[in-house]
Amino acid sequence: IFFTLFFIMNITAALYGSTDSVPFTQILLLLFFWLCVSTPLVFIGAYFGYRKNVIEFPVKSSSIPKQIEDQMWYASMPFTFLVAGLLPFFSCFVELYYIFLSVWANYYYHFFYMLFFSWITLIIASAEISIIHTYIQLCTENHRWWWNSFLIGGSTSFWFFLYSIYYFFTLRINIFATYILYFGYVLLSTLSIFLFTGAAGFFGSLWFNKKIYGSIKVD
């Protein structure tokens, strides 16, 4: 997905004679590193990963999954996905505005320490909101928290994408190439934010489950 978006944006920039376009030889070099370096490392990592011991949980669970009762509308995944991402998004909203200014409005951004602080806050907020959702989900006897915790953690990317659309209409753009480049970079950023905030939410929920079930004493 990332390479396809990058390739489309690069072709668009090259057709319009932009200096931001990457030469064809560099594209071939990137493709070489992807196929000959990145892909073998994936299989090597999978090989050593399968040789590791499985994750040990504090308590034993039944092999027969319990039937999940019908959830209320406010506990459904679409609604919680929309609402959960608001808090982490607002924690970095101000810095996001200045980042957009520096990229698309030639604004010089120099508050890098605030950017780092906002990044840490975003990760913590994504993990916390995912932990809260996991706790509520377990209280309703819904044991399918694995992918839900990842989606809840990554829900911030949805609001980032909506804000990017709003900011786009504040710009004075009349060139088709700018549309492609803008939304291409936005999609790349949205996918990246979804992956690392989703990972923060999942690992936070995994730590939370191990912590609470590890405190249970079974005689």
C-alpha positions in Angstrom: 0.0 0.0 0.0 2.7 2.4 1.0 4.8 1.7 -2.1 1.8 2.0 -4.4 0.8 5.4 -3.0 4.4 6.6 -3.2 4.6 5.4 -6.8 1.4 7.1 -7.9 2.5 10.4 -6.2 6.0 10.2 -7.8 4.5 9.6 -11.3 2.2 12.6 -10.8 5.1 14.8 -9.7 7.2 13.7 -12.6 4.5 14.4 -15.2 4.2 18.0 -13.9 8.0 18.5 -13.9 8.3 18.8 -10.1 11.7 18.7 -8.4 10.1 16.6 -5.7 9.9 13.6 -8.0 12.3 10.7 -7.4 14.4 9.6 -10.4 13.6 6.3 -11.9 17.0 4.8 -10.9 16.2 5.6 -7.3 12.8 3.9 -7.6 14.6 0.8 -8.8 17.0 1.0 -5.9 14.2 1.3 -3.4 12.5 -1.7 -5.1 15.7 -3.7 -4.9 16.0 -2.9 -1.1 12.4 -3.9 -0.6 12.6 -7.2 -2.4 16.2 -8.2 -1.5 16.5 -6.8 2.0 13.1 -6.1 3.6 11.3 -9.3 2.3 14.1 -11.7 3.5 14.2 -10.0 6.9 10.4 -10.6 7.2 10.9 -14.4 6.7 13.9 -14.4 9.0 11.9 -12.7 11.7 9.0 -15.1 11.2 11.4 -18.0 11.5 12.8 -16.9 14.8 9.4 -15.8 16.0 7.9 -19.3 15.5 10.8 -20.8 17.5 9.9 -18.7 20.5 7.6 -20.0 23.2 4.0 -19.0 23.1 2.7 -16.2 25.3 2.0 -17.5 28.8 -1.1 -16.2 30.5 -1.6 -16.0 34.3 -4.8 -18.1 34.2 -6.1 -21.0 32.1 -9.0 -20.3 29.8 -11.5 -22.7 28.4 -11.0 -24.0 24.9 -14.8 -23.5 24.3 -15.5 -19.8 23.6 -18.4 -18.3 25.6 -21.3 -17.0 23.8 -21.3 -13.2 23.7 -24.5 -11.5 24.6 -26.0 -8.8 22.4 -24.3 -5.4 23.1 -26.1 -2.1 23.5 -25.7 0.4 20.6 -23.2 2.6 22.6 -21.0 -0.5 23.1 -20.9 -1.4 19.5 -17.6 -1.2 17.6 -18.6 1.5 15.1 -19.8 3.9 17.8 -16.8 3.3 20.1 -14.4 3.6 17.2 -15.7 7.1 16.4 -15.8 8.3 20.0 -12.6 6.7 21.4 -10.3 8.5 19.0 -11.4 12.0 20.1 -9.4 12.2 23.3 -6.0 11.2 21.8 -6.7 13.4 18.8 -7.3 16.5 21.0 -4.1 15.8 22.9 -2.1 16.6 19.8 -4.5 18.8 17.9 -2.5 22.1 18.4 0.8 20.6 17.2 -0.9 19.0 14.2 -2.1 22.4 13.1 1.4 23.8 13.1 2.8 20.7 11.3 0.3 21.3 8.5 1.3 24.9 8.3 5.0 23.9 8.0 4.3 21.4 5.3 1.7 23.2 3.2 2.0 26.9 4.1 5.9 27.3 4.3 5.7 27.9 8.0 8.9 27.4 9.9 8.4 24.8 12.7 10.9 24.8 15.5 9.0 23.5 18.5 10.4 20.0 18.2 10.4 19.4 22.0 6.7 20.1 22.0 6.3 17.7 19.1 8.1 15.0 21.0 5.9 15.6 24.1 2.7 15.5 21.9 3.9 12.3 20.4 4.4 10.7 23.8 1.0 12.0 25.0 -0.7 10.6 21.9 0.8 7.1 22.6 -0.1 7.2 26.3 -3.7 8.5 25.5 -4.2 5.8 22.8 -3.1 3.0 25.2 -5.2 4.4 28.1 -8.4 4.7 26.0 -7.9 1.2 24.7 -7.4 -0.1 28.2 -10.6 1.5 29.4 -12.5 0.1 26.4 -11.0 -3.4 27.1 -12.1 -3.2 30.8 -15.7 -2.2 29.8 -15.7 -4.9 27.2 -14.6 -7.6 29.8 -17.2 -6.3 32.2 -19.9 -7.1 29.6 -18.4 -10.6 29.3 -17.0 -9.9 25.8 -13.7 -11.8 25.5 -12.9 -10.7 22.0 -10.7 -7.8 22.9 -7.6 -8.5 20.8 -8.5 -6.8 17.5 -10.9 -4.4 19.2 -8.1 -3.0 21.3 -6.0 -2.4 18.2 -8.9 -0.7 16.4 -9.7 1.5 19.4 -6.1 2.5 19.7 -5.9 3.4 16.0 -9.2 5.3 15.9 -7.3 8.5 16.3 -6.2 8.2 12.6 -9.9 8.6 11.5 -10.1 12.0 13.1 -6.7 12.9 11.7 -8.0 12.1 8.2 -11.2 14.2 8.8 -9.1 17.1 10.0 -6.9 16.8 6.9 -9.9 17.1 4.7 -11.1 20.2 6.6 -7.6 21.7 6.3 -7.5 21.0 2.5 -10.5 23.2 1.9 -8.7 26.1 3.6 -5.9 26.0 1.0 -6.1 27.7 -2.4 -5.4 24.8 -4.7 -6.2 24.8 -8.4 -3.7 22.2 -9.7 -4.8 18.5 -10.0 -1.3 17.3 -9.0 -1.6 19.0 -5.7 -4.8 17.0 -5.0 -2.9 13.8 -5.6 0.1 14.8 -3.6 -1.9 16.2 -0.7 -4.2 13.2 -0.2 -1.4 10.8 -1.0 0.7 12.1 1.9 -2.4 12.3 4.1 -3.2 8.6 3.4 0.4 7.6 4.1 0.3 9.6 7.4 -3.1 8.2 8.3 -2.0 4.6 7.8 1.2 5.2 9.8 -0.8 6.8 12.7 -3.3 4.0 12.7 -0.5 1.3 12.9 1.5 2.8 15.7 -1.4 4.1 17.8 -3.2 0.7 17.3 0.0 -1.1 18.4 0.1 1.1 21.5 -3.5 0.3 22.3 -3.0 -3.4 21.8 0.1 -3.7 23.9 -1.5 -1.5 26.6 -4.5 -3.8 26.7 -2.3 -6.9 26.8 -0.4 -5.6 29.7 -3.6 -4.7 31.5 -5.1 -8.2 31.0 -1.9 -9.8 32.3 -1.9 -7.5 35.3 -5.5 -8.0 36.4 -5.7 -11.7 35.8 -2.2 -12.2 37.3 -3.6 -10.8 40.6 -6.3 -13.5 40.8 -5.4 -16.1 43.3 -6.7 -19.6 42.4 -6.6 -22.1 45.3 
